[in-house]
Amino acid sequence: MKTYIVGNWKLNFTVGESSIYLHKLVKSLPSYRNLEVVVAPSTLSLQPLSLQIDRKRIKLAAQNGFYRDYGAFTGEVSFSQLRGLVDYAIIGHSERRYILKEDDKTIQKKVAAAIRNKIRPILCVGEIESERAFGETADTIKDQLLGGLADVSDDDLSKVIIAYEPVWAISSVKGAKLASPSEVAEAIDIIRQTLIETYGAEAAKKITVLFGGSVSPSNAGGYLTIPGVNGLLVGGASLILHEFVDIIEIAKKVQA
């Protein structure tokens, strides 16, 4: 299975800064087989970067999108408008769930809208610290996972990428802790078993699962060797060119 390294730039970089970074990143990377490098800049940067990018080496992802294709929705950007600009879209990221208050129904609609517009959704799931402390990790992951996939047909299931990101391990969260390989392995197993029980073993094994949570060059190799992990969703480290390149090179070595 292909390995994915996805850099989520969040609310960082101007259009000009994004263009310079992308230029340097392309110069730093060869063309990899079975390793997909993806960056998710701000929506404002997507159109100019789509003209600049070498899609054989790097793909673009949107950080968000609206579930209706058109209409009176001031300020929104639809997946139909993103079609042709991006190959992927991050959906249900913890910052959208917990800061911007997106509910499971909204995320469910966004996953379906992305697929409808030929964009692969990266569906994020993960528990907050209190849910883990009270033994609710499995229930939270299952609810978010099955809720997000509720409108996805069996034929489209393999188009969805799942990203496990424990909210308590994201570096931007106050008091964040580093997730241990055993904690990540436990959660990945919950995701895999839920997919098997719901869709069957054959369908489940075709689904890509990423890990995201304070990923850095020092821990990327350890996370990538966890059974069931097919890649990484990288936050802060993706903003630092040499760190992101290091993570990509580590992924290639682990893959080999």
Sequence and secondary structure as in RCSB ss.txt:
>XXXX:A:sequence
MKTYIVGNWKLNFTVGESSIYLHKLVKSLPSYRNLEVVVAPSTLSLQPLSLQIDRKRIKLAAQNGFYRDYGAFTG
EVSFSQLRGLVDYAIIGHSERRYILKEDDKTIQKKVAAAIRNKIRPILCVGEIESERAFGETADTIKDQLLGGLA
DVSDDDLSKVIIAYEPVWAISSVKGAKLASPSEVAEAIDIIRQTLIETYGAEAAKKITVLFGGSVSPSNAGGYLT
IPGVNGLLVGGASLILHEFVDIIEIAKKVQA
>XXXX:A:secstr
  EEEEEE  S   HHHHHHHHHHHHHH    SSEEEEEE  HHHHHHHHHH  TTT EEEES  BSSSSSS TT
  BHHHHBTTBSEEEES HIIIIIS   HHHHHHHHHHHHHTT EEEEEE   HHHHHTT HHHHHHHHHHHHTT
T  TTTGGG EEEE  GGG TTSTT     HHHHHHHHHHHHHHHHHHH HHHHTTSEEEE SS  TTTHHHHHT
STT  EEEESGGGGSHHHHHHHHHHHHHHH 
